[in-house]
Amino acid sequence: MKSALKTLRQLAAALTVVALSTTVVVPSATAAIRNLVTNASFEAFGTSGPTSWGTGTPSGTDTYTQVPGRDGSGAVQIATGTATSRGFLVQDAAVPATAKKLRLTFWQKKGTLTGTGKAGIRVTFPGTPSQFYGIDAASSWRQVTAYLDVPTGASTVRVEPMVDTMQGSMQLDDIDFSIYDEASNLASNGSFEAFTGTIPDAWGRWNAAGTGTVGKTDGYSGTNALRITTDTTSSRLALTQDITLPPGGGTFKAERGPRTCSSTRPHSTSTTSATRQQQRCSLLSSSEHCPGE
């Protein structure tokens, strides 16, 4: 006899697709409440940088200036003088005791940057490894979004916009760091960070036809992304996960960040919402073939 809680099967990736993250969310009154970061749009500025933010220069030289934002108002520019310079802003934000997951969004634009480092935002909960978010190339304003699990007992989180070991400039605007939802992502290991075996933890493998491989690659945010490669145009390969829906049903939204390589046949992706019944939410690419890179 089936449980009263319906299950949602999510075919998160099929054939040659790089799945950067997979999120199945249920809207909630707790979703995206107040911004935990103060002066997140950098409208208030002092003589040495934006107010409510500290500054740090462990090495080299840097400047923090107010520039026009993506909507014409203020934004911050961090500029470094050498390829070994490290310049950052810092703010410690309080995390409510009920928070289990946070959503970080911000807008980023980069000038010419040289060096081997990074430019973006570093996030650190006390006693845990730092997580870094940003995009490689952004000559115009681009939005970055990430979801972070709050470690047990964490009451603060450190947010650090930075240009680290690079020479050049980066602009940031409209940081939003909010409680997302106590049970927002119904998928386990949706960002594929846990990958201790041949497939990501908490996922099963479904190989209906042909052959292929499952592996990990560099993620858009965080460390890992999922990569699935097939060997023939008739291959069908996916990862699956059965998800328990909350009591009472509702409408659920699937969000994912896919990237596909060139294929020998057109492919399609589809997302199906699940409302009160057992449904299949899928990201499918049927009968296509991409060579491994």
BELNOR-V309246 format. One record per pair of residues at least 6 apart in sequence whose C-alpha atoms are under 7 Angstrom apart, sorted by sequence separation. I is the first residue (numbers start at 1). J is the second residue. D is the distance in whole Angstrom. If there is no record, write none. Layout:
[[I:J:D] [I:J:D]]
This chain:
[[13:19:6] [44:50:6] [45:51:5] [68:74:5] [69:75:4] [124:130:5] [194:200:6] [195:201:5] [218:224:5] [219:225:4] [44:51:6] [67:74:6] [68:75:6] [80:87:7] [123:130:6] [124:131:6] [194:201:6] [217:224:6] [218:225:6] [42:50:6] [66:74:6] [67:75:5] [122:130:7] [123:131:5] [192:200:6] [216:224:6] [217:225:5] [272:280:7] [273:281:7] [66:75:6] [67:76:6] [122:131:6] [123:132:6] [216:225:6] [217:226:6] [272:281:5] [12:22:7] [66:76:5] [67:77:6] [122:132:4] [134:144:7] [216:226:5] [217:227:6] [271:281:6] [272:282:7] [65:76:6] [66:77:6] [121:132:6] [122:133:6] [215:226:6] [216:227:5] [271:282:5] [39:51:7] [64:76:7] [65:77:5] [121:133:5] [189:201:7] [215:227:5] [270:282:6] [271:283:6] [39:52:7] [64:77:6] [65:78:7] [120:133:6] [121:134:6] [189:202:7] [214:227:6] [215:228:6] [270:283:5] [38:52:6] [64:78:5] [120:134:4] [188:202:6] [214:228:5] [269:283:5] [270:284:7] [49:64:5] [63:78:6] [64:79:7] [119:134:7] [199:214:6] [213:228:6] [214:229:7] [269:284:5] [48:64:7] [49:65:6] [62:78:7] [63:79:5] [198:214:7] [199:215:7] [213:229:5] [268:284:7] [269:285:6] [62:79:5] [63:80:7] [198:215:7] [212:229:5] [213:230:6] [254:271:7] [268:285:6] [62:80:4] [212:230:4] [267:285:5] [61:80:6] [62:81:6] [211:230:6] [212:231:5] [267:286:6] [61:81:5] [211:231:6] [253:273:6] [60:81:7] [252:273:6] [267:288:7] [60:82:6] [210:232:7] [251:273:6] [252:274:6] [251:274:6] [252:275:7] [265:288:5] [60:84:6] [61:85:6] [210:234:6] [211:235:6] [251:275:5] [264:288:6] [265:289:7] [59:84:7] [60:85:4] [62:87:6] [209:234:7] [210:235:4] [212:237:7] [250:275:5] [263:288:6] [264:289:6] [59:85:5] [60:86:6] [209:235:5] [210:236:6] [249:275:6] [250:276:5] [263:289:5] [264:290:7] [59:86:5] [110:137:7] [209:236:5] [249:276:4] [263:290:5] [58:86:6] [110:138:5] [111:139:6] [126:154:7] [208:236:5] [262:290:6] [57:86:6] [109:138:5] [110:139:5] [125:154:7] [207:236:6] [208:237:6] [261:290:7] [57:87:5] [108:138:7] [109:139:6] [193:223:6] [207:237:4] [43:74:5] [56:87:6] [57:88:7] [83:114:6] [109:140:5] [125:156:7] [126:157:7] [193:224:5] [206:237:6] [207:238:6] [42:74:6] [43:75:7] [56:88:5] [83:115:5] [109:141:5] [125:157:5] [192:224:6] [206:238:5] [41:74:7] [42:75:5] [55:88:6] [56:89:6] [108:141:6] [109:142:6] [124:157:6] [125:158:6] [192:225:6] [205:238:6] [206:239:6] [41:75:6] [42:76:6] [55:89:4] [107:141:6] [108:142:5] [124:158:5] [191:225:7] [192:226:6] [205:239:5] [206:240:7] [54:89:5] [55:90:6] [107:142:5] [108:143:6] [123:158:6] [124:159:7] [204:239:5] [205:240:6] [53:89:6] [54:90:5] [107:143:4] [123:159:5] [203:239:6] [204:240:5] [53:90:6] [54:91:6] [106:143:6] [107:144:6] [122:159:6] [123:160:6] [203:240:6] [204:241:6] [53:91:5] [105:143:7] [106:144:5] [121:159:7] [122:160:5] [203:241:5] [105:144:5] [106:145:7] [121:160:5] [122:161:6] [105:145:4] [121:161:4] [104:145:6] [105:146:7] [120:161:6] [121:162:6] [104:146:5] [120:162:6] [103:146:6] [104:147:6] [119:162:6] [120:163:7] [103:147:5] [119:163:4] [102:147:6] [103:148:6] [118:163:6] [119:164:6] [101:147:7] [102:148:5] [118:164:5] [101:148:6] [102:149:6] [117:164:5] [118:165:7] [101:149:4] [102:150:7] [117:165:5] [118:166:7] [100:149:6] [101:150:5] [116:165:7] [117:166:5] [100:150:5] [115:165:6] [116:166:6] [236:286:7] [99:150:7] [115:166:4] [119:170:7] [236:287:7] [114:166:5] [115:167:6] [235:287:6] [113:166:6] [114:167:5] [234:287:5] [113:167:5] [114:168:7] [233:287:5] [234:288:7] [113:168:5] [233:288:5] [37:93:6] [112:168:6] [113:169:7] [187:243:6] [233:289:5] [36:93:6] [111:168:7] [112:169:7] [186:243:6] [232:289:6] [36:94:7] [97:155:7] [111:169:5] [231:289:6] [96:155:7] [110:169:6] [111:170:6] [230:289:6] [95:155:5] [110:170:4] [230:290:7] [94:155:6] [95:156:5] [109:170:6] [110:171:6] [229:290:7] [94:156:4] [95:157:7] [109:171:5] [93:156:5] [94:157:7] [108:171:6] [109:172:7] [229:292:6] [92:156:6] [93:157:5] [108:172:5] [92:157:6] [93:158:6] [107:172:6] [108:173:7] [92:158:4] [107:173:5] [91:158:6] [92:159:6] [106:173:6] [107:174:6] [90:158:7] [91:159:5] [106:174:5] [90:159:6] [91:160:7] [106:175:4] [90:160:5] [105:175:6] [106:176:6] [70:141:7] [89:160:5] [90:161:7] [105:176:5] [88:160:6] [89:161:5] [104:176:6] [105:177:7] [88:161:6] [89:162:6] [104:177:5] [88:162:4] [103:177:6] [104:178:7] [87:162:6] [88:163:6] [102:177:7] [103:178:5] [146:221:7] [87:163:5] [102:178:5] [103:179:6] [86:163:6] [87:164:6] [102:179:5] [103:180:5] [86:164:4] [101:179:6] [102:180:5] [85:164:7] [86:165:5] [101:180:6] [85:165:5] [99:179:6] [101:181:6] [84:165:5] [85:166:6] [101:182:6] [83:165:5] [84:166:6] [85:167:7] [100:182:5] [83:166:4] [99:182:6] [82:166:7] [83:167:4] [78:163:7] [82:167:5] [81:167:6] [80:167:5] [81:168:7] [80:168:5] [133:221:5] [79:168:5] [80:169:6] [133:222:7] [79:169:4] [132:222:6] [78:169:6] [79:170:7] [131:222:6] [77:169:7] [78:170:5] [77:170:6] [78:171:6] [77:171:4] [76:171:6] [77:172:7] [75:171:7] [76:172:5] [75:172:6] [76:173:7] [75:173:5] [69:173:6] [42:173:7] [41:173:5] [41:174:4] [40:174:6] [41:175:6] [40:175:5] [40:176:7] [37:177:6] [35:176:6] [36:177:6] [35:177:5] [36:178:6] [35:178:5] [34:178:6] [33:178:6] [32:178:5] [33:179:6] [32:179:5] [31:179:6] [32:180:5] [31:180:4] [30:180:7] [31:181:5] [30:181:6] [28:181:7] [26:184:6] [25:184:5] [25:185:5] [24:185:5] [25:186:6] [23:185:5] [24:186:5] [24:187:6] [23:187:6] [23:190:6] [22:190:5] [21:190:6] [22:191:6] [21:191:4] [20:191:7] [21:192:7] [20:219:6] [20:220:6] [21:225:7] [20:225:5] [19:225:6] [20:226:6] [18:225:7] [19:226:5] [18:226:5] [19:227:7] [18:227:4] [17:227:6] [18:228:7] [16:227:7] [17:228:6] [16:228:5] [15:228:6] [16:229:4] [14:228:7] [15:229:5] [16:230:6] [15:230:5] [15:236:6] [14:236:7] [15:237:5] [14:237:5] [15:238:7] [14:238:4] [13:238:5] [26:251:7] [12:238:7] [13:239:6] [26:252:5] [11:238:6] [12:239:6] [25:252:6] [26:253:7] [11:239:6] [12:240:6] [24:252:7] [25:253:5] [11:240:5] [24:253:6] [25:254:6] [10:240:6] [11:241:7] [24:254:4] [9:240:7] [10:241:5] [23:254:6] [24:255:6] [9:241:6] [10:242:7] [23:255:5] [9:242:5] [22:255:6] [23:256:6] [8:242:6] [9:243:6] [22:256:4] [7:242:6] [8:243:5] [21:256:5] [22:257:7] [7:243:5] [8:244:6] [21:257:5] [7:244:5] [8:245:7] [20:257:5] [6:244:6] [7:245:6] [19:257:6] [20:258:6] [5:244:6] [6:245:6] [19:258:5] [5:245:6] [18:258:6] [19:259:6] [5:246:7] [17:258:7] [18:259:5] [5:247:6] [17:259:6] [18:260:6] [17:260:5] [16:260:6] [17:261:7] [16:261:7] [14:283:7] [8:278:6] [9:279:7] [10:280:6] [11:281:7] [12:282:6] [13:283:5] [14:284:5] [15:285:6] [6:277:6] [7:278:6] [8:279:6] [9:280:5] [10:281:5] [11:282:5] [12:283:5] [13:284:6] [14:285:6] [6:278:5] [8:280:6] [9:281:6] [10:282:6] [11:283:6] [16:289:7] [16:290:6]]
